[in-house]
Amino acid sequence: MKNKPALLKGYNTLFDALPAPAMLIDAGGMVLDINPKFIQVFGGTKEVLIGKNFLEYVTLNAAEDSTYKKSFKIEALQNIATSFETKLSNAAGEDVWVVASFNFFTQDKNTYCIAVFHDFTKQKLAEDNVKASEARYRNIIENASELIQMTDASGKIIFTNKIWKEKLGYTDAEISDLLIFDITRADEKANLLEMLKQVRRGSTVRNFATVLVTKNGTEVFLEGSVNPRIENGKRVGVRSIYRDVTDKTKAEELYTKLVNNSPVGIYIVQDGIFHFVNPQFQSITGYTEEELLGLSPLSLVHPDDRAKVRDNAVQMVKGNKPRQMEFRIITKDGKEKWAIENILSIVHDGKKASLGNFLDITERVKMETALRKALAVSEASMAEVSALLEASQTVLTQPQFKDAAGAIFGIFKRLTGAAGGYVALAMEKENRYQLVYLDSAGLECHLDTGVPMLIRGLSAESYKKGVSLYNNDFSHSEWVSFLPERHFHIENIMFTPLL
């Protein structure tokens, strides 16, 4: 304390009583005195600390010229600042952040300084943590995969992250002149305005979809959340975080076009009712979309086909391979149509569902039915022609009429599928016929085949008209009364005259 000035009366008492660490420094930077609070905060003793240059304890911040560290002059401090932030090293070698305040005075033509140090290490560390957190936050925002933008209350874009600029193609300079309305597709602006009204009232809007136009004119489809920007308790703008759903949206648009213009009826069934039907399905069934949604698919199926349709659906749900099947439906106007259907198990809105492909094959079935009938007629005609040729050959090869009659009967029995029958010659004058050949189909016959029988009943009608006549409910017809007694039961009968 050799160079310590003789201070005014009571000054030492005030210096020692300061609540903050303090030093008394001379013009050369020599520490002349320290107060008790300095020792309490930084450690050490007066004997160790006094007499050293204060620069051994003080690190000027980077804003000051390094020359002050080498040659300290009290006058120079007045040109630096009366206070600044710096670090002091304590006795343990740890840094303590302080605000150093320098108070100058002159005594006996010498300049002295009382330096007071206010410890703000905790605040400094907290500030550094905030800055580091902000840096990390900014880094996350800048490198996020989502498009992030902020606008002020007027809609002026004040921030966009890296991916936003890459997707939209605008530079920072160009963005500074943009309003969000400038880059929103025209037909989306009304939707944007409605959303902004909600956000300005303090609401967060989730799953908001919009379309922005890039610098080169292409469209970017976005979906995400929008919430208010709040500063000092006031709403000052809007923050938007979007996902780029352009590829997804275009794929959905293409899918929608394909489904809505498909010549095949397409539907989705979930929980036993229709959840989606395309226009073609509506056209096939005759019902509108509103009428079909919520309706059970089985209600459209023909009652006789419901069991097999239900079974097919059960097999599909159990995990068996999807099966193609044909069945009939009843349209809204009561018409019967044929359809062919494929069903697959899918997940729709997070739940199991069935996807059906449904094709109207009514015309095809009609054509197939007509073709089968035509084919049957053709085959029957060919069989008849073949039978006639065979019968003609029999007539030529069999000299005895009885033998020829039996052979001819066998040919036509095979052609018609008859169980039995007979061939008889008509005796017109007596209105009787004489039996020539009898095939009783293995049944017991009690008739005297040698006695001519009357031409009557259905046989008489056939003979008179010269055409074949038949009855497939003969036992209940009017003609059954003409049968002789003890004749065996006949259900189906046909008479054909040979003229």
C-alpha positions as CSV (number, residue, x, y, z in Angstrom):
1,M,0.0,0.0,0.0
2,K,3.1,2.1,-0.5
3,N,1.6,4.2,-3.3
4,K,-1.9,4.3,-2.0
5,P,-3.1,8.0,-1.9
6,A,-4.2,9.7,1.2
7,L,-7.9,9.7,0.5
8,L,-10.5,12.0,1.8
9,K,-11.6,11.3,5.3
10,G,-14.1,8.5,5.4
11,Y,-13.3,7.4,1.8
12,N,-11.6,4.2,2.9
13,T,-14.6,3.3,4.9
14,L,-16.9,3.8,1.9
15,F,-14.5,1.8,-0.3
16,D,-14.5,-1.2,2.0
17,A,-18.2,-1.0,2.4
18,L,-19.0,-1.3,-1.3
19,P,-21.4,-4.3,-1.8
20,A,-19.6,-5.3,-5.1
21,P,-16.0,-6.3,-5.7
22,A,-13.8,-3.2,-6.2
23,M,-10.1,-2.2,-6.9
24,L,-8.2,1.0,-6.5
25,I,-5.8,1.4,-9.5
26,D,-3.2,4.0,-10.3
27,A,-2.3,5.4,-13.6
28,G,0.0,2.5,-14.5
29,G,-2.6,-0.1,-13.8
30,M,-1.1,-1.0,-10.4
31,V,-3.6,-2.4,-7.9
32,L,-3.3,-0.2,-4.9
33,D,-6.2,-1.6,-2.8
34,I,-9.1,-4.1,-3.0
35,N,-12.2,-4.2,-0.8
36,P,-13.3,-7.2,1.2
37,K,-16.1,-8.1,-1.3
38,F,-13.4,-8.6,-4.0
39,I,-11.6,-11.1,-1.8
40,Q,-14.9,-12.8,-1.0
41,V,-15.8,-13.3,-4.6
42,F,-12.4,-13.9,-6.3
43,G,-10.4,-15.3,-3.4
44,G,-6.8,-14.5,-2.5
45,T,-5.5,-12.0,0.0
46,K,-4.5,-8.3,-0.1
47,E,-0.8,-9.3,0.3
48,V,-1.0,-11.4,-2.9
49,L,-3.3,-9.2,-5.0
50,I,-2.0,-5.6,-4.2
51,G,1.0,-4.5,-6.2
52,K,0.1,-6.5,-9.3
53,N,-1.2,-5.0,-12.6
54,F,-4.9,-5.3,-12.8
55,L,-4.6,-6.7,-16.4
56,E,-3.5,-9.9,-14.8
57,Y,-7.0,-10.3,-13.6
58,V,-9.0,-8.5,-16.4
59,T,-9.4,-9.7,-20.0
60,L,-10.7,-6.9,-22.2
61,N,-13.3,-8.0,-24.6
62,A,-12.4,-8.5,-28.3
63,A,-13.9,-5.2,-29.2
64,E,-11.0,-3.4,-27.5
65,D,-7.6,-3.0,-29.1
66,S,-5.0,-5.5,-27.8
67,T,-2.5,-2.7,-27.3
68,Y,-4.4,-1.8,-24.1
69,K,-3.4,-5.2,-22.7
70,K,0.3,-4.4,-23.2
71,S,0.4,-0.7,-22.1
72,F,-2.4,0.3,-19.8
73,K,-3.0,4.0,-19.1
74,I,-5.8,5.3,-17.1
75,E,-6.4,8.1,-19.6
76,A,-7.0,5.4,-22.3
77,L,-9.7,3.8,-20.4
78,Q,-11.7,7.0,-20.7
79,N,-11.6,6.5,-24.5
80,I,-12.6,2.9,-24.3
81,A,-15.7,3.0,-22.1
82,T,-16.6,3.8,-18.5
83,S,-18.0,0.3,-18.3
84,F,-17.8,-2.9,-20.3
85,E,-18.3,-6.7,-20.0
86,T,-15.2,-8.8,-19.3
87,K,-13.9,-11.7,-17.4
88,L,-11.9,-11.9,-14.2
89,S,-10.0,-14.9,-13.1
90,N,-10.5,-16.0,-9.5
91,A,-8.0,-17.6,-7.2
92,A,-9.0,-21.0,-8.5
93,G,-8.4,-20.0,-12.1
94,E,-12.1,-19.9,-13.0
95,D,-13.6,-17.2,-15.2
96,V,-16.1,-14.9,-13.6
97,W,-18.1,-12.7,-16.0
98,V,-18.5,-9.1,-14.7
99,V,-19.5,-5.7,-15.8
100,A,-16.5,-3.5,-15.0
101,S,-17.4,0.1,-14.2
102,F,-14.4,2.7,-14.0
103,N,-14.7,5.8,-11.9
104,F,-11.9,8.3,-12.4
105,F,-10.6,10.9,-10.0
106,T,-7.5,13.1,-9.7
107,Q,-5.6,13.8,-6.5
108,D,-2.4,15.7,-6.2
109,K,-2.2,15.9,-10.0
110,N,-2.3,12.1,-10.2
111,T,-5.1,10.1,-11.9
112,Y,-6.6,7.2,-10.1
113,C,-9.5,4.8,-10.8
114,I,-11.9,2.8,-8.7
115,A,-13.0,-0.2,-10.7
116,V,-16.2,-1.9,-9.5
117,F,-17.1,-5.4,-10.8
118,H,-20.7,-6.6,-10.9
119,D,-20.8,-10.4,-11.2
120,F,-23.3,-11.5,-13.9
121,T,-21.9,-15.0,-14.6
122,K,-25.3,-16.7,-14.1
123,Q,-27.0,-14.3,-16.4
124,K,-24.2,-14.6,-18.9
125,L,-24.3,-18.4,-18.9
126,A,-28.1,-18.3,-19.2
127,E,-27.7,-15.9,-22.1
128,D,-25.2,-18.1,-23.7
129,N,-27.5,-21.1,-23.3
130,V,-30.3,-19.1,-24.9
131,K,-28.1,-18.1,-27.8
132,A,-27.0,-21.7,-28.2
133,S,-30.6,-22.9,-28.0
134,E,-31.6,-20.2,-30.6
135,A,-28.7,-21.3,-32.8
136,R,-29.8,-25.0,-32.5
137,Y,-33.4,-24.0,-33.1
138,R,-32.4,-21.9,-36.1
139,N,-30.3,-24.8,-37.4
140,I,-33.3,-27.2,-36.9
141,I,-35.6,-24.8,-38.8
142,E,-33.1,-24.2,-41.6
143,N,-32.5,-27.9,-42.1
144,A,-36.0,-29.1,-41.5
145,S,-37.7,-31.2,-44.2
146,E,-40.9,-29.1,-43.8
147,L,-41.4,-25.8,-45.5
148,I,-41.5,-23.1,-42.8
149,Q,-42.5,-19.5,-43.4
150,M,-43.4,-16.5,-41.2
151,T,-45.5,-13.5,-42.2
152,D,-46.3,-10.3,-40.5
153,A,-49.8,-9.0,-39.8
154,S,-50.1,-7.7,-43.4
155,G,-49.1,-11.0,-45.0
156,K,-45.6,-9.9,-45.9
157,I,-43.2,-12.8,-45.8
158,I,-40.4,-12.1,-43.3
159,F,-38.8,-15.6,-43.0
160,T,-38.5,-18.8,-44.9
161,N,-36.2,-21.7,-44.3
162,K,-33.8,-23.4,-46.7
163,I,-36.2,-26.1,-48.1
164,W,-38.9,-23.4,-48.7
165,K,-36.5,-21.4,-50.9
166,E,-35.4,-24.6,-52.8
167,K,-39.0,-25.6,-53.5
168,L,-40.3,-22.2,-54.5
169,G,-37.2,-20.9,-56.2
170,Y,-37.1,-17.4,-54.7
171,T,-34.0,-15.6,-53.3
172,D,-34.0,-13.8,-50.0
173,A,-34.0,-10.5,-51.9
174,E,-37.1,-11.5,-53.9
175,I,-38.8,-12.9,-50.8
176,S,-38.4,-9.5,-49.0
177,D,-40.8,-8.0,-51.5
178,L,-43.4,-10.7,-51.4
179,L,-46.8,-11.0,-49.8
180,I,-48.1,-14.5,-49.2
181,F,-51.0,-13.6,-51.5
182,D,-48.6,-13.0,-54.4
183,I,-47.6,-16.6,-54.6
184,T,-50.9,-18.3,-53.7
185,R,-52.8,-19.9,-56.6
186,A,-55.7,-17.8,-57.6
187,D,-58.4,-20.3,-56.7
188,E,-56.8,-20.9,-53.2
189,K,-56.8,-17.2,-52.1
190,A,-60.4,-17.3,-50.7
191,N,-59.4,-20.4,-48.7
192,L,-56.2,-18.6,-47.5
193,L,-58.2,-15.5,-46.3
194,E,-60.6,-17.6,-44.4
195,M,-57.8,-19.5,-42.7
196,L,-56.0,-16.2,-41.8
197,K,-59.2,-14.9,-40.1
198,Q,-59.2,-17.9,-37.8
199,V,-55.5,-17.6,-37.0
200,R,-55.8,-13.8,-36.3
201,R,-58.5,-14.7,-33.7
202,G,-55.9,-16.9,-32.0
203,S,-56.7,-20.3,-33.4
204,T,-54.3,-22.9,-34.7
205,V,-55.4,-24.4,-38.0
206,R,-54.3,-27.9,-38.6
207,N,-54.3,-29.9,-41.8
208,F,-54.6,-26.8,-43.9
209,A,-54.1,-27.4,-47.6
210,T,-53.0,-24.8,-50.1
211,V,-51.2,-24.4,-53.4
212,L,-48.2,-22.0,-53.9
213,V,-46.8,-21.0,-57.2
214,T,-43.0,-21.2,-57.7
215,K,-40.9,-18.6,-59.4
216,N,-41.0,-20.5,-62.7
217,G,-44.8,-20.9,-62.5
218,T,-45.1,-24.5,-61.4
219,E,-47.5,-25.5,-58.5
220,V,-46.4,-26.8,-55.1
221,F,-49.2,-28.5,-53.1
222,L,-48.8,-28.1,-49.4
223,E,-50.4,-29.4,-46.2
224,G,-49.7,-28.5,-42.6
225,S,-50.5,-26.4,-39.6
226,V,-50.7,-22.6,-39.2
227,N,-50.6,-20.7,-35.9
228,P,-50.3,-17.2,-34.7
229,R,-46.9,-15.5,-34.1
230,I,-47.0,-13.9,-30.6
231,E,-44.5,-11.3,-29.4
232,N,-44.8,-9.6,-26.0
233,G,-48.3,-11.0,-25.6
234,K,-49.5,-9.7,-29.0
235,R,-50.3,-11.5,-32.2
236,V,-47.9,-10.0,-34.8
237,G,-48.2,-12.4,-37.7
238,V,-48.5,-16.0,-38.8
239,R,-46.2,-19.0,-38.7
240,S,-46.8,-21.9,-41.2
241,I,-45.2,-25.3,-41.2
242,Y,-46.0,-27.3,-44.4
243,R,-45.3,-30.7,-45.9
244,D,-44.8,-30.9,-49.7
245,V,-47.6,-33.2,-50.8
246,T,-47.3,-32.4,-54.5
247,D,-46.5,-36.0,-55.6
248,K,-49.1,-37.4,-53.3
249,T,-51.8,-35.0,-54.5
250,K,-51.0,-35.5,-58.2
251,A,-51.1,-39.3,-57.6
252,E,-54.5,-38.9,-55.9
253,E,-55.8,-36.7,-58.7
254,L,-54.6,-39.3,-61.3
255,Y,-56.2,-42.1,-59.2
256,T,-59.4,-40.2,-58.9
257,K,-59.6,-39.6,-62.7
258,L,-58.9,-43.2,-63.4
259,V,-61.5,-44.4,-60.9
260,N,-64.2,-41.9,-61.9
261,N,-63.7,-42.6,-65.6
262,S,-63.2,-46.4,-65.3
263,P,-65.6,-48.6,-67.4
264,V,-65.6,-50.9,-64.4
265,G,-67.7,-50.3,-61.3
266,I,-65.5,-49.8,-58.3
267,Y,-66.6,-49.7,-54.6
268,I,-65.2,-49.9,-51.1
269,V,-67.1,-51.7,-48.4
270,Q,-66.3,-51.3,-44.7
271,D,-68.2,-52.5,-41.7
272,G,-70.8,-54.1,-44.0
273,I,-71.8,-50.9,-45.9
274,F,-70.6,-49.0,-48.9
275,H,-68.1,-46.2,-48.1
276,F,-67.2,-45.4,-51.8
277,V,-68.8,-46.0,-55.1
278,N,-67.5,-44.7,-58.5
279,P,-69.8,-43.2,-61.2
280,Q,-69.8,-46.5,-63.2
281,F,-71.0,-48.5,-60.3
282,Q,-73.8,-46.0,-59.8
283,S,-74.7,-46.3,-63.5
284,I,-74.8,-50.1,-63.4
285,T,-77.0,-50.3,-60.3
286,G,-79.2,-47.3,-61.1
287,Y,-78.7,-45.8,-57.7
288,T,-77.1,-42.4,-56.8
289,E,-74.0,-42.1,-54.7
290,E,-76.2,-40.7,-51.8
291,E,-78.5,-43.7,-52.0
292,L,-75.6,-46.3,-52.1
293,L,-73.4,-44.9,-49.3
294,G,-74.4,-46.6,-46.1
295,L,-76.2,-49.4,-47.9
296,S,-75.4,-53.1,-47.5
297,P,-74.0,-54.6,-50.8
298,L,-76.1,-57.8,-50.3
299,S,-79.2,-55.7,-50.6
300,L,-78.4,-55.3,-54.4
301,V,-77.8,-59.0,-54.9
302,H,-80.5,-61.3,-56.4
303,P,-82.1,-63.3,-53.5
304,D,-81.1,-66.6,-55.1
305,D,-77.4,-65.6,-55.3
306,R,-76.9,-64.0,-51.9
307,A,-75.7,-67.1,-50.2
308,K,-72.8,-67.7,-52.6
309,V,-71.9,-64.0,-52.6
310,R,-71.8,-63.9,-48.8
311,D,-69.6,-67.0,-48.7
312,N,-67.2,-65.5,-51.2
313,A,-66.9,-62.4,-49.0
314,V,-66.3,-64.5,-45.9
315,Q,-63.5,-66.5,-47.6
316,M,-61.8,-63.3,-48.7
317,V,-61.9,-61.9,-45.1
318,K,-60.4,-65.1,-43.8
319,G,-57.4,-64.5,-46.0
320,N,-58.1,-66.8,-48.8
321,K,-57.2,-65.8,-52.3
322,P,-59.7,-63.4,-53.8
323,R,-62.2,-65.2,-56.0
324,Q,-63.8,-64.0,-59.2
325,M,-67.5,-64.8,-59.3
326,E,-70.6,-64.1,-61.4
327,F,-74.0,-63.4,-59.9
328,R,-77.2,-61.4,-60.5
329,I,-78.2,-58.1,-59.1
330,I,-81.5,-56.2,-59.0
331,T,-81.2,-52.6,-60.1
332,K,-83.1,-49.7,-58.7
333,D,-85.8,-50.0,-61.4
334,G,-86.2,-53.7,-60.7
335,K,-84.3,-55.1,-63.7
336,E,-82.1,-58.2,-63.3
337,K,-78.5,-57.8,-64.4
338,W,-75.5,-60.2,-64.4
339,A,-72.2,-59.0,-62.9
340,I,-68.7,-60.4,-62.6
341,E,-66.8,-59.3,-59.5
342,N,-63.3,-59.4,-58.0
343,I,-62.8,-58.4,-54.3
344,L,-59.6,-57.7,-52.4
345,S,-58.9,-57.0,-48.8
346,I,-57.5,-53.5,-48.2
347,V,-56.9,-50.9,-45.4
348,H,-59.1,-47.9,-45.8
349,D,-58.8,-45.0,-43.3
350,G,-56.8,-47.2,-41.0
351,K,-59.3,-50.0,-40.9
352,K,-59.8,-53.2,-42.9
353,A,-62.1,-52.9,-45.9
354,S,-63.0,-54.7,-49.2
355,L,-62.2,-53.2,-52.6
356,G,-64.6,-54.5,-55.3
357,N,-64.2,-54.4,-59.1
358,F,-67.6,-54.8,-60.6
359,L,-68.4,-55.4,-64.3
360,D,-71.8,-55.6,-66.0
361,I,-71.8,-58.8,-68.1
362,T,-75.6,-58.9,-68.8
363,E,-75.2,-58.7,-72.6
364,R,-72.4,-61.3,-72.5
365,V,-74.6,-63.7,-70.5
366,K,-77.5,-63.0,-72.9
367,M,-75.3,-63.8,-75.9
368,E,-73.9,-66.9,-74.2
369,T,-77.4,-68.1,-73.4
370,A,-78.6,-67.4,-77.0
371,L,-75.5,-69.2,-78.3
372,R,-76.1,-72.2,-76.1
373,K,-79.7,-72.4,-77.3
374,A,-78.7,-72.0,-80.9
375,L,-76.1,-74.7,-80.4
376,A,-78.6,-77.0,-78.8
377,V,-81.1,-76.4,-81.7
378,S,-78.3,-77.0,-84.2
379,E,-77.2,-80.2,-82.4
380,A,-80.9,-81.3,-82.3
381,S,-81.3,-80.6,-86.0
382,M,-78.2,-82.5,-86.8
383,A,-79.4,-85.4,-84.7
384,E,-82.7,-85.3,-86.4
385,V,-81.1,-85.3,-89.9
386,S,-78.8,-88.1,-88.8
387,A,-81.8,-90.1,-87.5
388,L,-83.8,-89.6,-90.7
389,L,-80.8,-90.7,-92.8
390,E,-80.4,-93.8,-90.6
391,A,-84.1,-94.5,-90.7
392,S,-84.1,-94.2,-94.5
393,Q,-81.2,-96.6,-94.8
394,T,-83.1,-99.0,-92.5
395,V,-86.1,-99.0,-94.8
396,L,-83.9,-99.9,-97.7
397,T,-82.1,-102.6,-95.9
398,Q,-85.0,-104.2,-93.9
399,P,-87.4,-106.1,-96.2
400,Q,-89.9,-106.9,-93.5
401,F,-92.0,-103.9,-92.3
402,K,-92.2,-105.1,-88.7
403,D,-88.4,-105.3,-88.6
404,A,-88.0,-101.9,-90.2
405,A,-90.6,-100.4,-87.9
406,G,-88.8,-101.7,-84.8
407,A,-85.4,-100.4,-86.1
408,I,-86.9,-97.0,-86.9
409,F,-88.6,-96.8,-83.4
410,G,-85.2,-97.6,-81.8
411,I,-83.6,-94.7,-83.7
412,F,-86.2,-92.2,-82.6
413,K,-86.3,-93.5,-79.1
414,R,-82.6,-92.7,-78.9
415,L,-83.2,-89.3,-80.4
416,T,-86.0,-88.3,-78.1
417,G,-84.8,-90.1,-74.9
418,A,-88.1,-91.9,-74.6
419,A,-88.4,-94.9,-72.2
420,G,-90.7,-96.9,-74.5
421,G,-93.5,-96.8,-77.1
422,Y,-95.0,-98.5,-80.1
423,V,-95.5,-98.4,-83.8
424,A,-99.0,-99.1,-85.3
425,L,-100.6,-99.1,-88.7
426,A,-103.9,-97.2,-89.1
427,M,-106.9,-98.9,-90.4
428,E,-108.9,-95.9,-91.5
429,K,-112.1,-97.6,-92.5
430,E,-112.5,-99.2,-89.1
431,N,-111.1,-96.2,-87.2
432,R,-108.6,-98.5,-85.6
433,Y,-104.9,-99.2,-85.6
434,Q,-103.0,-102.5,-85.6
435,L,-100.0,-102.7,-83.3
436,V,-96.8,-103.6,-85.2
437,Y,-94.1,-103.0,-82.7
438,L,-94.2,-102.5,-78.9
439,D,-91.5,-101.5,-76.4
440,S,-93.1,-101.5,-72.9
441,A,-90.0,-100.0,-71.3
442,G,-89.7,-103.1,-69.1
443,L,-93.2,-102.6,-67.6
444,E,-95.8,-105.3,-67.5
445,C,-98.3,-104.9,-70.3
446,H,-101.8,-106.5,-70.0
447,L,-103.0,-105.6,-73.5
448,D,-103.8,-108.1,-76.2
449,T,-101.5,-106.7,-78.8
450,G,-103.1,-108.8,-81.5
451,V,-106.5,-107.0,-81.2
452,P,-106.8,-103.7,-83.1
453,M,-107.5,-100.6,-80.9
454,L,-109.6,-97.5,-81.5
455,I,-107.9,-94.4,-82.8
456,R,-109.0,-91.9,-80.2
457,G,-107.7,-89.3,-77.7
458,L,-104.5,-87.5,-78.3
459,S,-103.3,-90.0,-80.9
460,A,-106.5,-89.3,-83.0
461,E,-105.7,-85.5,-82.8
462,S,-102.2,-86.1,-84.0
463,Y,-103.3,-88.3,-86.8
464,K,-106.1,-86.0,-88.0
465,K,-103.8,-82.9,-87.9
466,G,-100.8,-84.6,-89.3
467,V,-98.5,-83.1,-86.7
468,S,-96.6,-84.4,-83.6
469,L,-98.5,-83.7,-80.4
470,Y,-97.2,-84.2,-76.8
471,N,-98.2,-83.8,-73.2
472,N,-95.9,-83.8,-70.2
473,D,-98.6,-84.0,-67.6
474,F,-100.6,-86.8,-69.3
475,S,-101.8,-88.4,-66.1
476,H,-103.7,-85.2,-65.2
477,S,-104.9,-84.4,-68.7
478,E,-108.2,-85.0,-70.4
479,W,-106.7,-87.6,-72.6
480,V,-105.9,-90.1,-69.8
481,S,-109.5,-91.3,-69.8
482,F,-108.9,-92.8,-73.3
483,L,-106.3,-95.3,-72.0
484,P,-107.5,-98.9,-71.9
485,E,-108.1,-100.4,-68.5
486,R,-105.0,-101.8,-66.7
487,H,-102.7,-99.6,-68.8
488,F,-99.5,-98.7,-67.0
489,H,-99.0,-95.1,-65.7
490,I,-97.9,-92.6,-68.3
491,E,-96.6,-89.1,-67.5
492,N,-95.0,-87.9,-70.7
493,I,-96.3,-88.9,-74.1
494,M,-95.8,-87.9,-77.8
495,F,-97.6,-89.1,-80.9
496,T,-96.0,-88.6,-84.3
497,P,-97.9,-89.6,-87.5
498,L,-95.9,-91.2,-90.3
499,L,-97.6,-90.0,-93.5
